Amino acid sequence: MPCQQFLSHTYLRPFIFKEYDSKALTRITLLIEESYFTPFIRSIFLLTALTLFIFKRWLVIEMIIDAHVHVGGPPPEAEPENFVKLMDKSSIDKSIICRHIPGKPTLVGNELIYSALRKYPDRFIGFVWINPNDVTAVEEIEKAVNEWGFRGIKLHLETMFASEDKLNRIFNAAETLNVPIYIHVGEHFSAVENLSEKFEVEIILGHLGVGVYNLDPVRLKTATTLAKKQKNIYLETSGNTYFFIEYALKNLGPAKLIFGSDFPHEHPLVLMNTINILQLNNREKHQILGENIKKIVKL
């Protein structure tokens, strides 16, 4: 079945299987191949069908961006070149990457991310991982954004606890540089609310604000209430079940949710498939899978 094999080629699968299942594709191609049309007419039908598939993909799923990825290994699958291959297989266009190596200064991980950005500038977007307690934190942010082309800041406040005074410096830098801040929030909900009101900075709360598979309904309600109240706060999906993501969607709508996998802790397709089975139309899926974060990082 040469027509079916052609349409099922690895490079075409991202276009086709977003909107049409394999059974529908098989029926279409069988109809073309088993018809009495001349080879030339069959070719015209095939090219027309393929063009429509691709055009529909551009209209509906313009870009898929995984907003939370760690590269640099371990494991080997998290090495940049290996993760790019996984992105291709998973139909992910771009990924936001960050890295912290325990026991090392944050600069070490950020330099590793800068190396990955230079190697794959069209696939990766860098967020600079910062310890807000470091006296050089603002300087490191400015270097990453102004010289290395990073597009955001990563704070892990559960492991790098900081006072609100120290976080003020980071938010002031983010506002000045016009970049967002991704936060693994820890117990900082009140500080995040204060900072979101004080600074014009877009804030992404990782893992829906609850942590990695923490599954605490009280924290989920706190995070969704905060994101609903503050126009500049969004929730990222990784480290959660379908039901927690569904709860956030029902309370916030698709414009406040951002797809992220937290790879290598989870496979990107796990979260993508979770989003795909939510009760959403194509436009709403597109918002979560790419449009929201695309606007935030100004692509």
N, C-alpha and C positions, 0 to 999 in steps of 0.2 A: 504494500500500500504506500507508494512513494509520496503521494500528496499528504497523507496523514503523517508520515515520518518527517516530511518537510516542516509542516506546521507545528510538530511537537519538538522541533530542534531546541536544544538548550537555550539558544539566544532568543528564541521567540516565546518560550513559555511564560516569561514575566508579563508579556503583553496579553497573551491569550487567556491564561487561566485565572486572571484577576476577575473576569466577568462571565466566563463561560466554562462549564465543566467539560471533562474529557468526553463524556457521552454525546453532548451536543456537538462538539467538534468532530467526533467520529461520524455522526450522521450527516453533517454538512459535507465533509470531504468524500464520504462514500457516494453521496448523491452526485457530486461533481464527477468523480472517477467512473461511476457506473452509467453515466448518461451517454446519450448517443451523439453528443456534441463533438466537434472536431477538436484535436489537441489545442489548436489556437484558441477556440472559444472557451475550452476548459481552463486554459491559462489565464484568460481575461477574467473569468469568474473567480479563480483562485486569488489573483492579485487584488481584485476588488474586495473580496472577503477579508483578506489579510490587511488591506488598508483600513477597512472599517474597524477591525479589531484594534489596530494600533491607534487610530484616531480616537476611539472610545476610551482607550486607556489614558491618552493625554488629557481628555476632557475630565475624566472621573478621578483617576489616581495620578495626579500630575507628578508627585514626588513622594517617596516613602523615606522617612528619616527616623532612624533609631536614636533617640535622644539621650541614651545612657549606656555607654559601652566602656569597658576597660581593656586596653590593649597593652601589649608588652610582655605577656606571659608572666608566670606560668598560668595555665597549661599551654602546651605548644599551639593549640588552636587559637589562643589569644594573641599570638604574634601577628603583627599588622598584615603581612602578606597572606597568612592563613585566614584571617578574619575577612579580608576583602573577598576571598573565594567564597566564604560562607554568605557574605552579603549578596554576591551574584546569584548563588543558589536560592537565596531567600527573597530575591527581588527587592532588595533594599538599595536605594540610590546613594544615600549618605548616612554617616553615623557621627554622632558627637562623642568624642573620645576624651578620656582623662586617665590619670594614673598616679597612684601614690604607692611608694615602696616603703613598707613599715620599717622603722628604724633609720630611715634616710631622710635628709632634708627634702622638702617638697620640690625644690628645684631639680632634683635628680629625675623624678617622675615627669616633671614638666618638660625637661630637655628630651626625654624619651618620646613624649607626645609630639614635640616639635620635629623630631626626626621622622616620625610617621607622617606628619603633615607635609613635609618636604617630599616624601616618597609618593604619597597619594593625595595630592592637593584637591583633586576633584571628588574624592570619596569621603574624606575626613574633615570634621570641624573640631577645633581644639577648645577645650575649657581648661583654664589654669586652676590647678588644685592648690588651695591656699590654707595655711594654718593662720588664723587671724591673730594668734598670740605672737607670731614672729614680728620682730621690729622691721624686717625687710619685706613684709607682706605686700604693702602698697607698691613698693618698687618692683617686686616680682610681677605683680599684676600689670603694671604699666609696660614693662619690658615684653611680657607675653602678648599683650594686645597691640601695642604700637610697633614692635619690631618683628614679632613672630606671627602676627595675624590671627591670634586666638580671638574667639567671639563670645566668650563668657567666662564666668568664675564658678568654681566648685568649692563648696564648704561642706565638711562632714562634721557637724556639730555634736554628734553623738560620741565621736572619738577625739575630737579637737574642740572641747568646750571652751567658750570664750564669753566674756562679759559683753553686755550690750554696748558699752563704751568702745570696746575694741572692734565690735562689729560695725560701729558707726564709721570707722576709717575705711572699712572694706566697701560699705555701701556708698560712701561718698566717692570713692574711686570708681565704682561701677557707674554711678550717675554721671560723673565727669566724662568717662570714656564711652558712655551710652551702650553698656553691655549688660546682659541679664546675669542673675545669680541662681545657680542650682544648689539647693540645700537639702542635705540629709539632716532632718530637723532635730532629732533628739528630743529634749524637753523645752525647746526654745519657742514654743508657740506664741507666748505673750511678747517676746522680743521681736519675733518675725512680724507680728501685727503692728507693733510700734514702728519698726523700721519701714514697713510697707507704706505707712502713712506719712512718714517723714521724708522719704526719698522717692523720686520718680525712677524706680528700678523695677523691672519685671522679674518676678521671683517664681521659680519652679520648685515645688516641694516634691522631693523624690519619694517614690514608693507610696504615693497617695498620702504622705505624711505619717504613715503608721510604722514604717520600718520594713525590713526584708522578711516577708512571710510572718510578720508579727501578729497580724490578724486580730487586732484590738479594735472592737467596734466603737469604743469611746473615743479613741484617737482618730478613727476614721470620721466620726461625726464632727469632732473638733476641727479637723483639717478641711472638710467640705464646707463647714459653716464659715470658716475663715476665708476660703477661696471665693465663696459666694458673696461675702461682705466686701472684700477688697478686689477691685478691678484688675490689679496688677499681680495677682497670685494665681498660679496654675498648679495642677496636680499631674505628676508623671506616674505611669501605670505599673512599673516593674515591681516584682516581689509580692504580688497579690493574686488572689483568686478571682475567678469570673464574678462571683457575687459581690465582692468588694468593689470591683471596677464598675459593675452594674449600679451599685448604690451611688457611687460618685457621679456616674452619668445621669441618673434620675434626678439628683439634687443640683447638678451644675450645668448639665447640657454638654454637648460635644466641644463647644468653643473653649472650655476650660480644662480639657484633658489632653495629655501629650503621651504618645506612644514611646516607651522605653523598655529595654529588655534587661539591663544590668548584666549583659554578657561579660564574662563567661559563667556567671552564677546561674543564668538561665538562657535557653536557646531563643533567639529572636522570634522564631515562628510560633513559639508557645504563646507569647503575648499578641502577636499579629492575629493568630487564629482566635484568640479570646475576643479581640475587638471585632473580628469578622462575624462572630456569631451573636453579637449584641444586636438588639432591635434598632438598626440604624439604616438610613438610606445611604447611597453612595457618596453623596455630598458630605454627610456627617462623618462617615468613615474617613474620608479624605482629610477632614479637619484634624482628626485625632492622629492619623498616620503621618501627616506631613505639614499641612497648611499652618497649623497653630505655631509649631516650633520654627517653621520657615520664617514667619513674620517676626518672631521674637529675636532670632539671630540675624535678621535682616539679609536674607539671601536674595 
